[in-house]
Amino acid sequence: MESDRFWGWGAAFAEPATIWIVGGVVAVLACAPIAILLVGAEPALRTEMWRRWRSWVVIAGVLLLPILGGAGWTILGFALLGIACYREYARATGLFRERLTSACVAVGILATGFAGLDAWYGFFLALPGLGLALIAGLTILEDRPAGYIQRVGLGVFGFLLFGTALGHLGYLANDPGYRPILLLLLVAVGLNDVFAFVVGKAAGRAKLLPATSPNKTIAGALGALLLTTLLVVGLGGPVFAGTGMEPLGARIALGVLVGVLGQAGDLMLSSVKRDLGIKDTGVLIPGHGGLLDRCNSLLLVAPAAFHLIRVMGGLTFGGGARLITGG
């Protein structure tokens, strides 16, 4: 039944790839403290490793539970994640003071979630333009030309990142086999960050973009790209078995996309924080900033991976019947 697929746990481990990925995530998180204790690292580096481990424990719990719980919970979860990330972004940029602009962004994010719950793909695709019209048009009524470009620009940027971009991960749950695909993307994006950190610390010398992110190195970026691509190629075999994404070339393309855009998303947020003169966008996650600080790598990957997988035949959204509006 459709209600069981959307709101039930019955099919949580129906796909073998889901079992392997979830088991691997739990095993890695459980074993990581032992590795941190055994590694011969300087105190500052070890502290940083503990912080990253704690943050990923929180992120894993926040993301895994709704994905396993059902498509509806997944869509709602990413909508709420979008709201939470926008809240941190609005606080960091000062946009929270612009109540009408922020209300428009929130409506747009919730509308993206509704489009996912309704499986209304046409509405979902129209929302970037509709969101722009809402934010740019409705805020005119404030009759405050001073600062209009700044607040509308910040609002549209926030909606595109936390509504449209993250919304692609939510809408992906309309695919019958969404769990292993989503888990593959989340694991690949998360480990891409870890690979860049580890390789950069071990072999990095030349800085990648020192003014944007002083700790990132060229070696770390290239190492993460290579390892992430290999990871996606390996895990993608069983995840995409029998679909247009199964061929090696398609999986390599997805791996490269995740490796490049995952790091670009991280650097994008670093640019924002450097521009604002802040270190973190929030304090929600123990010891390592806010949700946005940990989810930034998803922002550019989500829409690009969604459309690549869909174009290559890795996604099927059934007959296209809308679930709420009945179109």
WOSUL-V793421 format. One record per residue. N is the residue number from 1. RES is the residue in one small letter. SS is DSSP state (alpha for helix, beta for strand, coil for the rest). D_FIRST is the distance of its C-alpha to the first C-alpha in whole Angstrom. Layout:
# WOSUL-V793421
{{N	RES	SS	D_FIRST} {N	RES	SS	D_FIRST}}
This chain:
# WOSUL-V793421
{{1	m	coil	0} {2	e	alpha	4} {3	s	alpha	5} {4	d	alpha	5} {5	r	alpha	7} {6	f	alpha	9} {7	w	alpha	10} {8	g	coil	10} {9	w	coil	13} {10	g	coil	11} {11	a	coil	11} {12	a	coil	14} {13	f	coil	17} {14	a	coil	15} {15	e	coil	17} {16	p	alpha	21} {17	a	alpha	22} {18	t	alpha	21} {19	i	alpha	22} {20	w	alpha	26} {21	i	alpha	26} {22	v	alpha	25} {23	g	alpha	27} {24	g	alpha	30} {25	v	alpha	29} {26	v	alpha	30} {27	a	alpha	33} {28	v	alpha	34} {29	l	alpha	34} {30	a	alpha	35} {31	c	alpha	38} {32	a	alpha	39} {33	p	alpha	42} {34	i	alpha	44} {35	a	alpha	44} {36	i	alpha	45} {37	l	alpha	48} {38	l	alpha	49} {39	v	coil	50} {40	g	coil	53} {41	a	coil	53} {42	e	coil	55} {43	p	alpha	54} {44	a	alpha	52} {45	l	alpha	50} {46	r	alpha	49} {47	t	alpha	48} {48	e	alpha	46} {49	m	alpha	44} {50	w	alpha	43} {51	r	alpha	42} {52	r	alpha	40} {53	w	alpha	38} {54	r	alpha	38} {55	s	alpha	36} {56	w	alpha	34} {57	v	alpha	33} {58	v	alpha	32} {59	i	alpha	30} {60	a	alpha	28} {61	g	alpha	27} {62	v	alpha	26} {63	l	alpha	24} {64	l	alpha	22} {65	l	alpha	21} {66	p	alpha	19} {67	i	alpha	18} {68	l	alpha	17} {69	g	alpha	15} {70	g	coil	12} {71	a	alpha	13} {72	g	alpha	13} {73	w	alpha	16} {74	t	alpha	17} {75	i	alpha	18} {76	l	alpha	19} {77	g	alpha	21} {78	f	alpha	23} {79	a	alpha	24} {80	l	alpha	26} {81	l	alpha	27} {82	g	alpha	29} {83	i	alpha	30} {84	a	alpha	32} {85	c	alpha	33} {86	y	alpha	34} {87	r	alpha	36} {88	e	alpha	38} {89	y	alpha	39} {90	a	alpha	40} {91	r	alpha	42} {92	a	alpha	44} {93	t	alpha	45} {94	g	coil	46} {95	l	alpha	43} {96	f	alpha	42} {97	r	alpha	45} {98	e	coil	44} {99	r	alpha	41} {100	l	alpha	41} {101	t	alpha	40} {102	s	alpha	38} {103	a	alpha	36} {104	c	alpha	35} {105	v	alpha	34} {106	a	alpha	31} {107	v	alpha	30} {108	g	alpha	30} {109	i	alpha	28} {110	l	alpha	25} {111	a	alpha	25} {112	t	alpha	24} {113	g	alpha	21} {114	f	alpha	20} {115	a	alpha	20} {116	g	alpha	18} {117	l	alpha	15} {118	d	alpha	16} {119	a	coil	16} {120	w	coil	19} {121	y	alpha	21} {122	g	alpha	24} {123	f	alpha	24} {124	f	alpha	24} {125	l	alpha	27} {126	a	alpha	29} {127	l	alpha	29} {128	p	alpha	32} {129	g	alpha	34} {130	l	alpha	33} {131	g	alpha	33} {132	l	alpha	37} {133	a	alpha	38} {134	l	alpha	36} {135	i	alpha	38} {136	a	alpha	41} {137	g	alpha	42} {138	l	alpha	41} {139	t	alpha	43} {140	i	alpha	46} {141	l	alpha	46} {142	e	alpha	48} {143	d	coil	51} {144	r	coil	52} {145	p	coil	52} {146	a	coil	54} {147	g	coil	51} {148	y	alpha	49} {149	i	alpha	48} {150	q	alpha	48} {151	r	alpha	45} {152	v	alpha	43} {153	g	alpha	43} {154	l	alpha	42} {155	g	alpha	39} {156	v	alpha	38} {157	f	alpha	38} {158	g	alpha	36} {159	f	alpha	33} {160	l	alpha	33} {161	l	alpha	33} {162	f	alpha	31} {163	g	alpha	29} {164	t	alpha	29} {165	a	alpha	29} {166	l	alpha	27} {167	g	alpha	24} {168	h	alpha	24} {169	l	alpha	23} {170	g	alpha	20} {171	y	alpha	19} {172	l	alpha	19} {173	a	alpha	16} {174	n	alpha	14} {175	d	coil	15} {176	p	coil	12} {177	g	coil	15} {178	y	alpha	16} {179	r	alpha	17} {180	p	alpha	20} {181	i	alpha	21} {182	l	alpha	22} {183	l	alpha	23} {184	l	alpha	26} {185	l	alpha	27} {186	l	alpha	27} {187	v	alpha	29} {188	a	alpha	31} {189	v	alpha	32} {190	g	alpha	33} {191	l	alpha	35} {192	n	alpha	37} {193	d	alpha	38} {194	v	alpha	39} {195	f	alpha	41} {196	a	alpha	43} {197	f	alpha	44} {198	v	alpha	45} {199	v	alpha	47} {200	g	alpha	48} {201	k	alpha	50} {202	a	alpha	51} {203	a	alpha	52} {204	g	coil	52} {205	r	coil	56} {206	a	coil	55} {207	k	beta	53} {208	l	beta	51} {209	l	beta	51} {210	p	coil	53} {211	a	coil	53} {212	t	coil	50} {213	s	beta	49} {214	p	beta	52} {215	n	beta	50} {216	k	beta	48} {217	t	beta	50} {218	i	alpha	50} {219	a	alpha	49} {220	g	alpha	47} {221	a	alpha	45} {222	l	alpha	46} {223	g	alpha	45} {224	a	alpha	41} {225	l	alpha	41} {226	l	alpha	41} {227	l	alpha	40} {228	t	alpha	36} {229	t	alpha	36} {230	l	alpha	37} {231	l	alpha	34} {232	v	alpha	32} {233	v	alpha	33} {234	g	alpha	32} {235	l	alpha	29} {236	g	alpha	28} {237	g	alpha	28} {238	p	alpha	25} {239	v	alpha	23} {240	f	coil	24} {241	a	coil	24} {242	g	coil	24} {243	t	coil	24} {244	g	coil	27} {245	m	coil	27} {246	e	coil	28} {247	p	coil	32} {248	l	alpha	34} {249	g	alpha	36} {250	a	alpha	32} {251	r	alpha	32} {252	i	alpha	35} {253	a	alpha	35} {254	l	alpha	32} {255	g	alpha	34} {256	v	alpha	37} {257	l	alpha	35} {258	v	alpha	34} {259	g	alpha	37} {260	v	alpha	39} {261	l	alpha	37} {262	g	alpha	36} {263	q	alpha	40} {264	a	alpha	40} {265	g	alpha	38} {266	d	alpha	40} {267	l	alpha	43} {268	m	alpha	42} {269	l	alpha	41} {270	s	alpha	44} {271	s	alpha	46} {272	v	alpha	45} {273	k	alpha	46} {274	r	alpha	49} {275	d	alpha	50} {276	l	alpha	49} {277	g	coil	51} {278	i	coil	48} {279	k	coil	47} {280	d	coil	44} {281	t	coil	41} {282	g	coil	40} {283	v	coil	41} {284	l	coil	37} {285	i	coil	37} {286	p	coil	40} {287	g	coil	43} {288	h	coil	41} {289	g	coil	41} {290	g	coil	38} {291	l	alpha	34} {292	l	alpha	35} {293	d	alpha	38} {294	r	alpha	35} {295	c	alpha	33} {296	n	coil	35} {297	s	coil	35} {298	l	alpha	31} {299	l	alpha	32} {300	l	alpha	34} {301	v	alpha	31} {302	a	alpha	28} {303	p	alpha	29} {304	a	alpha	31} {305	a	alpha	28} {306	f	alpha	25} {307	h	alpha	27} {308	l	alpha	29} {309	i	alpha	26} {310	r	alpha	24} {311	v	alpha	28} {312	m	coil	28} {313	g	coil	24} {314	g	coil	23} {315	l	coil	20} {316	t	coil	17} {317	f	coil	15} {318	g	coil	14} {319	g	coil	15} {320	g	coil	16} {321	a	coil	14} {322	r	coil	15} {323	l	coil	12} {324	i	coil	15} {325	t	coil	18} {326	g	coil	16} {327	g	coil	19}}
